[in-house]
């Protein structure tokens, strides 16, 4: 019987999990949650410098809490540039890991 609590027998320090990055071909980009508006809407500041109204998709709405200051992946709408869909929300650990690896643009890097 192991005493460290790992059931799988693997060392948790050696574990590496891939972190999702924005798909530039699809138009996705990094953004930071600025203000929670309500009604599953969040005001976000995108890496291109624009402030957009982000809509939390149903899949994320049920699973993750989005707070002000969170790092997000958004996809701006084609027909209305001041709105965007929130595709993914990073945990604080994932965001600091991306900042250390210099994956986040300097325009929104607050981590």
Biopython code that builds the backbone (N, CA, C, O; Angstrom):
import numpy as np
from Bio.PDB.StructureBuilder import StructureBuilder

atoms = [
    (1, "UNK", "N", (0.837, -1.188, 0.000)),
    (1, "UNK", "CA", (0.000, 0.000, 0.000)),
    (1, "UNK", "C", (0.878, 1.246, 0.000)),
    (1, "UNK", "O", (1.819, 1.354, 0.787)),
    (2, "UNK", "N", (0.564, 2.184, -0.888)),
    (2, "UNK", "CA", (1.356, 3.409, -0.950)),
    (2, "UNK", "C", (0.858, 4.402, 0.080)),
    (2, "UNK", "O", (-0.332, 4.461, 0.387)),
    (3, "UNK", "N", (1.783, 5.175, 0.604)),
    (3, "UNK", "CA", (1.431, 6.122, 1.655)),
    (3, "UNK", "C", (1.293, 7.553, 1.140)),
    (3, "UNK", "O", (0.784, 8.413, 1.860)),
    (4, "UNK", "N", (1.742, 7.833, -0.111)),
    (4, "UNK", "CA", (1.707, 9.212, -0.591)),
    (4, "UNK", "C", (0.373, 9.599, -1.217)),
    (4, "UNK", "O", (0.186, 10.761, -1.578)),
    (5, "UNK", "N", (-0.563, 8.654, -1.355)),
    (5, "UNK", "CA", (-1.884, 9.017, -1.835)),
    (5, "UNK", "C", (-2.059, 8.863, -3.329)),
    (5, "UNK", "O", (-3.181, 8.997, -3.818)),
    (6, "UNK", "N", (-0.999, 8.588, -4.082)),
    (6, "UNK", "CA", (-1.135, 8.368, -5.517)),
    (6, "UNK", "C", (-1.669, 6.965, -5.755)),
    (6, "UNK", "O", (-1.025, 5.985, -5.379)),
    (7, "UNK", "N", (-2.823, 6.859, -6.367)),
    (7, "UNK", "CA", (-3.404, 5.550, -6.618)),
    (7, "UNK", "C", (-2.797, 4.898, -7.851)),
    (7, "UNK", "O", (-2.665, 3.676, -7.907)),
    (8, "UNK", "N", (-2.426, 5.707, -8.838)),
    (8, "UNK", "CA", (-1.941, 5.145, -10.092)),
    (8, "UNK", "C", (-0.477, 4.716, -10.011)),
    (8, "UNK", "O", (0.001, 4.018, -10.905)),
    (9, "UNK", "N", (0.229, 5.105, -8.987)),
    (9, "UNK", "CA", (1.623, 4.714, -8.838)),
    (9, "UNK", "C", (2.579, 5.619, -9.584)),
    (9, "UNK", "O", (3.789, 5.393, -9.555)),
    (10, "UNK", "N", (2.052, 6.666, -10.272)),
    (10, "UNK", "CA", (2.917, 7.587, -11.000)),
    (10, "UNK", "C", (3.361, 8.711, -10.089)),
    (10, "UNK", "O", (2.689, 9.049, -9.114)),
    (11, "UNK", "N", (4.492, 9.276, -10.420)),
    (11, "UNK", "CA", (4.998, 10.412, -9.671)),
    (11, "UNK", "C", (4.307, 11.669, -10.188)),
    (11, "UNK", "O", (4.344, 11.927, -11.391)),
    (12, "UNK", "N", (3.681, 12.454, -9.322)),
    (12, "UNK", "CA", (2.929, 13.618, -9.774)),
    (12, "UNK", "C", (3.854, 14.711, -10.317)),
    (12, "UNK", "O", (3.393, 15.575, -11.062)),
    (13, "UNK", "N", (5.120, 14.700, -9.974)),
    (13, "UNK", "CA", (6.053, 15.711, -10.480)),
    (13, "UNK", "C", (6.409, 15.455, -11.937)),
    (13, "UNK", "O", (6.720, 16.392, -12.673)),
    (14, "UNK", "N", (6.368, 14.197, -12.360)),
    (14, "UNK", "CA", (6.707, 13.860, -13.738)),
    (14, "UNK", "C", (5.524, 14.008, -14.682)),
    (14, "UNK", "O", (5.679, 13.881, -15.897)),
    (15, "UNK", "N", (4.366, 14.269, -14.144)),
    (15, "UNK", "CA", (3.161, 14.348, -14.950)),
    (15, "UNK", "C", (3.159, 15.648, -15.752)),
    (15, "UNK", "O", (3.370, 16.725, -15.195)),
    (16, "UNK", "N", (2.917, 15.546, -17.069)),
    (16, "UNK", "CA", (2.859, 16.725, -17.926)),
    (16, "UNK", "C", (1.550, 16.703, -18.689)),
    (16, "UNK", "O", (1.248, 15.734, -19.386)),
    (17, "UNK", "N", (0.785, 17.750, -18.563)),
    (17, "UNK", "CA", (-0.499, 17.847, -19.235)),
    (17, "UNK", "C", (-0.414, 18.963, -20.266)),
    (17, "UNK", "O", (0.081, 20.054, -19.981)),
    (18, "UNK", "N", (-0.900, 18.678, -21.458)),
    (18, "UNK", "CA", (-0.899, 19.701, -22.506)),
    (18, "UNK", "C", (-1.912, 20.785, -22.187)),
    (18, "UNK", "O", (-3.013, 20.502, -21.713)),
    (19, "UNK", "N", (-1.532, 22.028, -22.451)),
    (19, "UNK", "CA", (-2.420, 23.164, -22.220)),
    (19, "UNK", "C", (-2.904, 23.647, -23.581)),
    (19, "UNK", "O", (-2.108, 23.819, -24.504)),
    (20, "UNK", "N", (-4.200, 23.865, -23.703)),
    (20, "UNK", "CA", (-4.793, 24.299, -24.961)),
    (20, "UNK", "C", (-4.341, 25.713, -25.282)),
    (20, "UNK", "O", (-4.343, 26.586, -24.415)),
    (21, "UNK", "N", (-3.949, 25.938, -26.549)),
    (21, "UNK", "CA", (-3.569, 27.260, -27.034)),
    (21, "UNK", "C", (-4.588, 27.716, -28.071)),
    (21, "UNK", "O", (-5.291, 26.885, -28.646)),
    (22, "UNK", "N", (-4.682, 29.033, -28.323)),
    (22, "UNK", "CA", (-5.648, 29.512, -29.315)),
    (22, "UNK", "C", (-5.299, 29.028, -30.720)),
    (22, "UNK", "O", (-4.130, 28.996, -31.104)),
    (23, "UNK", "N", (-6.317, 28.657, -31.471)),
    (23, "UNK", "CA", (-6.140, 28.255, -32.867)),
    (23, "UNK", "C", (-6.236, 29.516, -33.730)),
    (23, "UNK", "O", (-7.329, 30.034, -33.960)),
    (24, "UNK", "N", (-5.103, 29.999, -34.198)),
    (24, "UNK", "CA", (-5.071, 31.263, -34.938)),
    (24, "UNK", "C", (-5.811, 31.163, -36.273)),
    (24, "UNK", "O", (-6.344, 32.162, -36.756)),
    (25, "UNK", "N", (-5.851, 29.979, -36.872)),
    (25, "UNK", "CA", (-6.556, 29.806, -38.150)),
    (25, "UNK", "C", (-8.056, 30.005, -37.986)),
    (25, "UNK", "O", (-8.739, 30.445, -38.911)),
    (26, "UNK", "N", (-8.563, 29.676, -36.797)),
    (26, "UNK", "CA", (-9.994, 29.848, -36.515)),
    (26, "UNK", "C", (-10.305, 31.258, -36.016)),
    (26, "UNK", "O", (-11.473, 31.596, -35.824)),
    (27, "UNK", "N", (-9.281, 32.085, -35.804)),
    (27, "UNK", "CA", (-9.491, 33.444, -35.327)),
    (27, "UNK", "C", (-9.502, 33.566, -33.818)),
    (27, "UNK", "O", (-9.875, 34.616, -33.296)),
    (28, "UNK", "N", (-9.102, 32.517, -33.094)),
    (28, "UNK", "CA", (-9.101, 32.567, -31.641)),
    (28, "UNK", "C", (-7.898, 33.358, -31.135)),
    (28, "UNK", "O", (-6.849, 33.394, -31.778)),
    (29, "UNK", "N", (-8.065, 33.995, -29.966)),
    (29, "UNK", "CA", (-6.985, 34.777, -29.371)),
    (29, "UNK", "C", (-7.112, 34.777, -27.856)),
    (29, "UNK", "O", (-8.150, 34.418, -27.300)),
    (30, "UNK", "N", (-6.028, 35.188, -27.200)),
    (30, "UNK", "CA", (-6.044, 35.321, -25.744)),
    (30, "UNK", "C", (-6.820, 36.571, -25.354)),
    (30, "UNK", "O", (-6.872, 37.543, -26.107)),
    (31, "UNK", "N", (-7.423, 36.535, -24.167)),
    (31, "UNK", "CA", (-8.109, 37.692, -23.598)),
    (31, "UNK", "C", (-8.083, 37.556, -22.081)),
    (31, "UNK", "O", (-7.865, 36.472, -21.540)),
    (32, "UNK", "N", (-8.311, 38.685, -21.407)),
    (32, "UNK", "CA", (-8.391, 38.701, -19.948)),
    (32, "UNK", "C", (-9.776, 39.199, -19.557)),
    (32, "UNK", "O", (-10.244, 40.216, -20.068)),
    (33, "UNK", "N", (-10.428, 38.482, -18.651)),
    (33, "UNK", "CA", (-11.752, 38.890, -18.167)),
    (33, "UNK", "C", (-11.602, 40.177, -17.365)),
    (33, "UNK", "O", (-10.824, 40.238, -16.413)),
    (34, "UNK", "N", (-12.345, 41.195, -17.753)),
    (34, "UNK", "CA", (-12.232, 42.506, -17.122)),
    (34, "UNK", "C", (-13.351, 42.736, -16.115)),
    (34, "UNK", "O", (-13.097, 43.145, -14.982)),
    (35, "UNK", "N", (-14.585, 42.474, -16.524)),
    (35, "UNK", "CA", (-15.722, 42.780, -15.658)),
    (35, "UNK", "C", (-16.843, 41.788, -15.942)),
    (35, "UNK", "O", (-17.174, 41.530, -17.099)),
    (36, "UNK", "N", (-17.423, 41.237, -14.886)),
    (36, "UNK", "CA", (-18.573, 40.352, -15.037)),
    (36, "UNK", "C", (-19.827, 41.215, -15.142)),
    (36, "UNK", "O", (-20.111, 42.019, -14.255)),
    (37, "UNK", "N", (-20.565, 41.044, -16.217)),
    (37, "UNK", "CA", (-21.718, 41.890, -16.470)),
    (37, "UNK", "C", (-23.010, 41.236, -15.990)),
    (37, "UNK", "O", (-23.919, 41.924, -15.527)),
    (38, "UNK", "N", (-23.096, 39.916, -16.097)),
    (38, "UNK", "CA", (-24.311, 39.210, -15.729)),
    (38, "UNK", "C", (-24.971, 38.618, -16.952)),
    (38, "UNK", "O", (-24.701, 39.047, -18.074)),
    (39, "UNK", "N", (-25.829, 37.641, -16.752)),
    (39, "UNK", "CA", (-26.495, 37.011, -17.885)),
    (39, "UNK", "C", (-25.517, 36.254, -18.766)),
    (39, "UNK", "O", (-25.647, 36.257, -19.990)),
    (40, "UNK", "N", (-24.541, 35.606, -18.151)),
    (40, "UNK", "CA", (-23.478, 34.855, -18.835)),
    (40, "UNK", "C", (-22.694, 35.718, -19.815)),
    (40, "UNK", "O", (-22.298, 35.253, -20.884)),
    (41, "UNK", "N", (-22.473, 36.968, -19.450)),
    (41, "UNK", "CA", (-21.684, 37.875, -20.276)),
    (41, "UNK", "C", (-20.522, 38.432, -19.444)),
    (41, "UNK", "O", (-20.652, 38.664, -18.242)),
    (42, "UNK", "N", (-19.383, 38.641, -20.116)),
    (42, "UNK", "CA", (-18.179, 39.139, -19.471)),
    (42, "UNK", "C", (-17.533, 40.153, -20.405)),
    (42, "UNK", "O", (-17.400, 39.910, -21.604)),
    (43, "UNK", "N", (-17.134, 41.289, -19.847)),
    (43, "UNK", "CA", (-16.369, 42.253, -20.633)),
    (43, "UNK", "C", (-14.921, 41.796, -20.629)),
    (43, "UNK", "O", (-14.339, 41.616, -19.559)),
    (44, "UNK", "N", (-14.317, 41.602, -21.817)),
    (44, "UNK", "CA", (-12.962, 41.081, -21.937)),
    (44, "UNK", "C", (-12.087, 42.076, -22.687)),
    (44, "UNK", "O", (-12.563, 42.846, -23.522)),
    (45, "UNK", "N", (-10.784, 42.042, -22.364)),
    (45, "UNK", "CA", (-9.790, 42.826, -23.089)),
    (45, "UNK", "C", (-8.957, 41.828, -23.885)),
    (45, "UNK", "O", (-8.287, 40.969, -23.312)),
    (46, "UNK", "N", (-9.004, 41.946, -25.214)),
    (46, "UNK", "CA", (-8.345, 40.980, -26.094)),
    (46, "UNK", "C", (-6.908, 41.394, -26.361)),
    (46, "UNK", "O", (-6.507, 42.523, -26.081)),
    (47, "UNK", "N", (-6.133, 40.447, -26.913)),
    (47, "UNK", "CA", (-4.721, 40.712, -27.171)),
    (47, "UNK", "C", (-4.512, 41.712, -28.304)),
    (47, "UNK", "O", (-3.419, 42.264, -28.430)),
    (48, "UNK", "N", (-5.524, 41.962, -29.129)),
    (48, "UNK", "CA", (-5.388, 42.976, -30.180)),
    (48, "UNK", "C", (-5.706, 44.374, -29.670)),
    (48, "UNK", "O", (-5.710, 45.329, -30.447)),
    (49, "UNK", "N", (-5.979, 44.508, -28.356)),
    (49, "UNK", "CA", (-6.188, 45.814, -27.737)),
    (49, "UNK", "C", (-7.640, 46.238, -27.653)),
    (49, "UNK", "O", (-7.940, 47.259, -27.034)),
    (50, "UNK", "N", (-8.544, 45.494, -28.250)),
    (50, "UNK", "CA", (-9.957, 45.865, -28.240)),
    (50, "UNK", "C", (-10.653, 45.297, -27.011)),
    (50, "UNK", "O", (-10.290, 44.237, -26.501)),
    (51, "UNK", "N", (-11.658, 46.025, -26.551)),
    (51, "UNK", "CA", (-12.501, 45.554, -25.464)),
    (51, "UNK", "C", (-13.780, 45.018, -26.091)),
    (51, "UNK", "O", (-14.444, 45.717, -26.856)),
    (52, "UNK", "N", (-14.119, 43.787, -25.766)),
    (52, "UNK", "CA", (-15.287, 43.143, -26.356)),
    (52, "UNK", "C", (-16.202, 42.606, -25.259)),
    (52, "UNK", "O", (-15.791, 42.425, -24.113)),
    (53, "UNK", "N", (-17.459, 42.356, -25.645)),
    (53, "UNK", "CA", (-18.408, 41.703, -24.760)),
    (53, "UNK", "C", (-18.351, 40.214, -25.080)),
    (53, "UNK", "O", (-18.682, 39.793, -26.188)),
    (54, "UNK", "N", (-17.927, 39.420, -24.095)),
    (54, "UNK", "CA", (-17.790, 37.984, -24.299)),
    (54, "UNK", "C", (-18.995, 37.236, -23.788)),
    (54, "UNK", "O", (-19.533, 37.544, -22.724)),
    (55, "UNK", "N", (-19.410, 36.258, -24.548)),
    (55, "UNK", "CA", (-20.551, 35.417, -24.172)),
    (55, "UNK", "C", (-20.010, 34.068, -23.721)),
    (55, "UNK", "O", (-19.272, 33.417, -24.461)),
    (56, "UNK", "N", (-20.370, 33.643, -22.513)),
    (56, "UNK", "CA", (-19.922, 32.350, -21.995)),
    (56, "UNK", "C", (-20.781, 31.262, -22.630)),
    (56, "UNK", "O", (-22.002, 31.251, -22.471)),
    (57, "UNK", "N", (-20.140, 30.359, -23.341)),
    (57, "UNK", "CA", (-20.859, 29.279, -23.996)),
    (57, "UNK", "C", (-21.386, 28.298, -22.951)),
    (57, "UNK", "O", (-20.847, 28.215, -21.848)),
    (58, "UNK", "N", (-22.422, 27.566, -23.294)),
    (58, "UNK", "CA", (-23.089, 26.675, -22.358)),
    (58, "UNK", "C", (-22.197, 25.611, -21.770)),
    (58, "UNK", "O", (-22.333, 25.254, -20.600)),
    (59, "UNK", "N", (-21.264, 25.092, -22.592)),
    (59, "UNK", "CA", (-20.387, 24.032, -22.113)),
    (59, "UNK", "C", (-19.485, 24.537, -20.985)),
    (59, "UNK", "O", (-19.234, 23.816, -20.019)),
    (60, "UNK", "N", (-19.000, 25.772, -21.107)),
    (60, "UNK", "CA", (-18.129, 26.343, -20.084)),
    (60, "UNK", "C", (-18.960, 26.842, -18.897)),
    (60, "UNK", "O", (-18.520, 26.769, -17.749)),
    (61, "UNK", "N", (-20.146, 27.341, -19.177)),
    (61, "UNK", "CA", (-21.009, 27.892, -18.131)),
    (61, "UNK", "C", (-21.320, 26.855, -17.066)),
    (61, "UNK", "O", (-21.397, 27.184, -15.882)),
    (62, "UNK", "N", (-21.498, 25.609, -17.476)),
    (62, "UNK", "CA", (-21.863, 24.550, -16.546)),
    (62, "UNK", "C", (-20.660, 24.013, -15.764)),
    (62, "UNK", "O", (-20.832, 23.464, -14.676)),
    (63, "UNK", "N", (-19.439, 24.165, -16.305)),
    (63, "UNK", "CA", (-18.284, 23.495, -15.718)),
    (63, "UNK", "C", (-17.292, 24.394, -14.992)),
    (63, "UNK", "O", (-16.678, 23.958, -14.018)),
    (64, "UNK", "N", (-17.118, 25.633, -15.435)),
    (64, "UNK", "CA", (-16.079, 26.489, -14.852)),
    (64, "UNK", "C", (-16.650, 27.834, -14.441)),
    (64, "UNK", "O", (-17.544, 28.378, -15.089)),
    (65, "UNK", "N", (-16.114, 28.353, -13.351)),
    (65, "UNK", "CA", (-16.454, 29.699, -12.917)),
    (65, "UNK", "C", (-15.446, 30.660, -13.523)),
    (65, "UNK", "O", (-14.240, 30.432, -13.442)),
    (66, "UNK", "N", (-15.932, 31.728, -14.124)),
    (66, "UNK", "CA", (-15.049, 32.742, -14.689)),
    (66, "UNK", "C", (-15.100, 33.952, -13.779)),
    (66, "UNK", "O", (-16.174, 34.458, -13.452)),
    (67, "UNK", "N", (-13.923, 34.410, -13.373)),
    (67, "UNK", "CA", (-13.815, 35.565, -12.487)),
    (67, "UNK", "C", (-13.036, 36.661, -13.186)),
    (67, "UNK", "O", (-12.369, 36.415, -14.191)),
    (68, "UNK", "N", (-13.121, 37.855, -12.660)),
    (68, "UNK", "CA", (-12.375, 38.981, -13.204)),
    (68, "UNK", "C", (-10.877, 38.711, -13.063)),
    (68, "UNK", "O", (-10.408, 38.347, -11.984)),
    (69, "UNK", "N", (-10.137, 38.888, -14.137)),
    (69, "UNK", "CA", (-8.711, 38.660, -14.127)),
    (69, "UNK", "C", (-8.299, 37.314, -14.696)),
    (69, "UNK", "O", (-7.102, 37.062, -14.840)),
    (70, "UNK", "N", (-9.246, 36.431, -15.029)),
    (70, "UNK", "CA", (-8.917, 35.129, -15.591)),
    (70, "UNK", "C", (-8.418, 35.260, -17.031)),
    (70, "UNK", "O", (-8.851, 36.141, -17.773)),
    (71, "UNK", "N", (-7.511, 34.379, -17.406)),
    (71, "UNK", "CA", (-7.038, 34.300, -18.786)),
    (71, "UNK", "C", (-7.989, 33.415, -19.570)),
    (71, "UNK", "O", (-8.349, 32.328, -19.119)),
    (72, "UNK", "N", (-8.396, 33.882, -20.752)),
    (72, "UNK", "CA", (-9.396, 33.195, -21.560)),
    (72, "UNK", "C", (-8.909, 33.036, -22.995)),
    (72, "UNK", "O", (-7.969, 33.704, -23.425)),
    (73, "UNK", "N", (-9.558, 32.149, -23.719)),
    (73, "UNK", "CA", (-9.441, 32.102, -25.172)),
    (73, "UNK", "C", (-10.795, 32.530, -25.723)),
    (73, "UNK", "O", (-11.825, 31.972, -25.343)),
    (74, "UNK", "N", (-10.801, 33.517, -26.615)),
    (74, "UNK", "CA", (-12.049, 34.004, -27.198)),
    (74, "UNK", "C", (-11.969, 33.923, -28.722)),
    (74, "UNK", "O", (-10.888, 33.918, -29.311)),
    (75, "UNK", "N", (-13.154, 33.860, -29.340)),
    (75, "UNK", "CA", (-13.257, 33.905, -30.795)),
    (75, "UNK", "C", (-14.201, 35.051, -31.158)),
    (75, "UNK", "O", (-15.407, 34.936, -30.944)),
    (76, "UNK", "N", (-13.680, 36.156, -31.703)),
    (76, "UNK", "CA", (-14.555, 37.280, -32.074)),
    (76, "UNK", "C", (-15.563, 36.870, -33.141)),
    (76, "UNK", "O", (-15.285, 36.022, -33.989)),
    (77, "UNK", "N", (-16.729, 37.484, -33.082)),
    (77, "UNK", "CA", (-17.771, 37.203, -34.060)),
    (77, "UNK", "C", (-17.373, 37.812, -35.398)),
    (77, "UNK", "O", (-16.735, 38.863, -35.445)),
    (78, "UNK", "N", (-17.751, 37.150, -36.476)),
    (78, "UNK", "CA", (-17.441, 37.646, -37.824)),
    (78, "UNK", "C", (-18.273, 38.878, -38.175)),
    (78, "UNK", "O", (-17.773, 39.810, -38.805)),
    (79, "UNK", "N", (-19.534, 38.881, -37.770)),
    (79, "UNK", "CA", (-20.459, 39.918, -38.205)),
    (79, "UNK", "C", (-20.584, 41.065, -37.218)),
    (79, "UNK", "O", (-21.172, 42.093, -37.554)),
    (80, "UNK", "N", (-20.050, 40.923, -36.010)),
    (80, "UNK", "CA", (-20.110, 41.985, -35.003)),
    (80, "UNK", "C", (-18.793, 41.950, -34.238)),
    (80, "UNK", "O", (-18.613, 41.112, -33.354)),
    (81, "UNK", "N", (-17.885, 42.838, -34.566)),
    (81, "UNK", "CA", (-16.515, 42.766, -34.056)),
    (81, "UNK", "C", (-16.402, 43.113, -32.577)),
    (81, "UNK", "O", (-15.391, 42.796, -31.950)),
    (82, "UNK", "N", (-17.418, 43.759, -32.007)),
    (82, "UNK", "CA", (-17.319, 44.133, -30.595)),
    (82, "UNK", "C", (-17.858, 43.048, -29.659)),
    (82, "UNK", "O", (-18.000, 43.285, -28.459)),
    (83, "UNK", "N", (-18.160, 41.852, -30.201)),
    (83, "UNK", "CA", (-18.619, 40.734, -29.378)),
    (83, "UNK", "C", (-17.782, 39.501, -29.693)),
    (83, "UNK", "O", (-17.200, 39.382, -30.772)),
    (84, "UNK", "N", (-17.734, 38.570, -28.709)),
    (84, "UNK", "CA", (-16.913, 37.374, -28.886)),
    (84, "UNK", "C", (-17.499, 36.229, -28.065)),
    (84, "UNK", "O", (-18.215, 36.446, -27.087)),
    (85, "UNK", "N", (-17.177, 34.998, -28.486)),
    (85, "UNK", "CA", (-17.522, 33.807, -27.721)),
    (85, "UNK", "C", (-16.334, 33.414, -26.875)),
    (85, "UNK", "O", (-15.199, 33.443, -27.353)),
    (86, "UNK", "N", (-16.569, 33.045, -25.622)),
    (86, "UNK", "CA", (-15.501, 32.557, -24.757)),
    (86, "UNK", "C", (-15.390, 31.056, -24.981)),
    (86, "UNK", "O", (-16.334, 30.308, -24.727)),
    (87, "UNK", "N", (-14.229, 30.624, -25.460)),
    (87, "UNK", "CA", (-14.013, 29.239, -25.839)),
    (87, "UNK", "C", (-13.435, 28.434, -24.671)),
    (87, "UNK", "O", (-13.834, 27.290, -24.455)),
    (88, "UNK", "N", (-12.503, 29.017, -23.921)),
    (88, "UNK", "CA", (-11.786, 28.269, -22.893)),
    (88, "UNK", "C", (-11.366, 29.214, -21.778)),
    (88, "UNK", "O", (-11.070, 30.383, -22.027)),
    (89, "UNK", "N", (-11.340, 28.712, -20.554)),
    (89, "UNK", "CA", (-10.901, 29.482, -19.389)),
    (89, "UNK", "C", (-9.754, 28.734, -18.723)),
    (89, "UNK", "O", (-9.895, 27.557, -18.390)),
    (90, "UNK", "N", (-8.625, 29.400, -18.525)),
    (90, "UNK", "CA", (-7.454, 28.787, -17.894)),
    (90, "UNK", "C", (-7.558, 28.875, -16.377)),
    (90, "UNK", "O", (-8.158, 29.805, -15.837)),
    (91, "UNK", "N", (-6.971, 27.903, -15.701)),
    (91, "UNK", "CA", (-6.830, 27.981, -14.249)),
    (91, "UNK", "C", (-5.662, 28.918, -13.945)),
    (91, "UNK", "O", (-4.843, 29.162, -14.831)),
    (92, "UNK", "N", (-5.556, 29.450, -12.732)),
    (92, "UNK", "CA", (-4.425, 30.324, -12.408)),
    (92, "UNK", "C", (-3.067, 29.645, -12.581)),
    (92, "UNK", "O", (-2.099, 30.299, -12.968)),
    (93, "UNK", "N", (-2.982, 28.357, -12.302)),
    (93, "UNK", "CA", (-1.725, 27.623, -12.474)),
    (93, "UNK", "C", (-1.355, 27.535, -13.946)),
    (93, "UNK", "O", (-0.194, 27.721, -14.308)),
    (94, "UNK", "N", (-2.337, 27.252, -14.798)),
    (94, "UNK", "CA", (-2.074, 27.185, -16.238)),
    (94, "UNK", "C", (-1.650, 28.543, -16.780)),
    (94, "UNK", "O", (-0.756, 28.622, -17.623)),
    (95, "UNK", "N", (-2.287, 29.619, -16.303)),
    (95, "UNK", "CA", (-1.956, 30.955, -16.779)),
    (95, "UNK", "C", (-0.528, 31.342, -16.395)),
    (95, "UNK", "O", (0.198, 31.910, -17.212)),
    (96, "UNK", "N", (-0.120, 31.044, -15.168)),
    (96, "UNK", "CA", (1.244, 31.378, -14.766)),
    (96, "UNK", "C", (2.260, 30.521, -15.518)),
    (96, "UNK", "O", (3.362, 30.983, -15.814)),
    (97, "UNK", "N", (1.897, 29.282, -15.825)),
    (97, "UNK", "CA", (2.774, 28.420, -16.612)),
    (97, "UNK", "C", (2.962, 28.974, -18.023)),
    (97, "UNK", "O", (4.078, 28.972, -18.544)),
    (98, "UNK", "N", (1.885, 29.447, -18.643)),
    (98, "UNK", "CA", (1.987, 30.042, -19.977)),
    (98, "UNK", "C", (2.806, 31.330, -19.949)),
    (98, "UNK", "O", (3.553, 31.609, -20.887)),
    (99, "UNK", "N", (2.672, 32.115, -18.882)),
    (99, "UNK", "CA", (3.432, 33.357, -18.764)),
    (99, "UNK", "C", (4.922, 33.065, -18.626)),
    (99, "UNK", "O", (5.750, 33.769, -19.204)),
    (100, "UNK", "N", (5.267, 32.025, -17.857)),
    (100, "UNK", "CA", (6.670, 31.652, -17.708)),
    (100, "UNK", "C", (7.277, 31.179, -19.024)),
    (100, "UNK", "O", (8.459, 31.399, -19.288)),
    (101, "UNK", "N", (6.456, 30.527, -19.846)),
    (101, "UNK", "CA", (6.934, 30.025, -21.133)),
    (101, "UNK", "C", (6.823, 31.062, -22.247)),
    (101, "UNK", "O", (7.106, 30.751, -23.403)),
    (102, "UNK", "N", (6.408, 32.308, -21.914)),
    (102, "UNK", "CA", (6.306, 33.439, -22.844)),
    (102, "UNK", "C", (5.344, 33.152, -23.992)),
    (102, "UNK", "O", (5.630, 33.494, -25.140)),
    (103, "UNK", "N", (4.217, 32.533, -23.695)),
    (103, "UNK", "CA", (3.189, 32.241, -24.700)),
    (103, "UNK", "C", (2.126, 33.336, -24.749)),
    (103, "UNK", "O", (1.413, 33.469, -25.743)),
    (104, "UNK", "N", (2.022, 34.124, -23.668)),
    (104, "UNK", "CA", (1.020, 35.179, -23.595)),
    (104, "UNK", "C", (1.619, 36.474, -24.135)),
    (104, "UNK", "O", (2.729, 36.841, -23.747)),
    (105, "UNK", "N", (0.904, 37.184, -25.032)),
    (105, "UNK", "CA", (1.415, 38.467, -25.541)),
    (105, "UNK", "C", (1.576, 39.490, -24.419)),
    (105, "UNK", "O", (0.847, 39.455, -23.427)),
    (106, "UNK", "N", (2.534, 40.398, -24.584)),
    (106, "UNK", "CA", (2.825, 41.401, -23.559)),
    (106, "UNK", "C", (1.672, 42.372, -23.340)),
    (106, "UNK", "O", (1.567, 42.973, -22.272)),
    (107, "UNK", "N", (0.804, 42.532, -24.338)),
    (107, "UNK", "CA", (-0.301, 43.493, -24.205)),
    (107, "UNK", "C", (-1.292, 43.096, -23.117)),
    (107, "UNK", "O", (-1.939, 43.968, -22.538)),
    (108, "UNK", "N", (-1.430, 41.801, -22.825)),
    (108, "UNK", "CA", (-2.385, 41.364, -21.798)),
    (108, "UNK", "C", (-1.721, 40.560, -20.694)),
    (108, "UNK", "O", (-2.425, 40.023, -19.838)),
    (109, "UNK", "N", (-0.418, 40.453, -20.674)),
    (109, "UNK", "CA", (0.264, 39.613, -19.692)),
    (109, "UNK", "C", (0.289, 40.297, -18.328)),
    (109, "UNK", "O", (1.088, 41.204, -18.090)),
    (110, "UNK", "N", (-0.592, 39.853, -17.442)),
    (110, "UNK", "CA", (-0.642, 40.368, -16.069)),
    (110, "UNK", "C", (-0.342, 39.255, -15.082)),
    (110, "UNK", "O", (-0.591, 39.394, -13.884)),
    (111, "UNK", "N", (0.186, 38.162, -15.578)),
    (111, "UNK", "CA", (0.428, 36.975, -14.750)),
    (111, "UNK", "C", (1.858, 36.880, -14.461)),
    (111, "UNK", "O", (2.289, 35.953, -13.776)),
]
sb = StructureBuilder()
sb.init_structure("model")
sb.init_model(0)
sb.init_chain("A")
sb.init_seg("    ")
for serial, (resi, resn, name, xyz) in enumerate(atoms, 1):
    if name == "N":
        sb.init_residue(resn, " ", resi, " ")
    sb.init_atom(name, np.array(xyz, "f"), 0.0, 1.0, " ", f" {name:<3s}", serial, name[0])
structure = sb.get_structure()
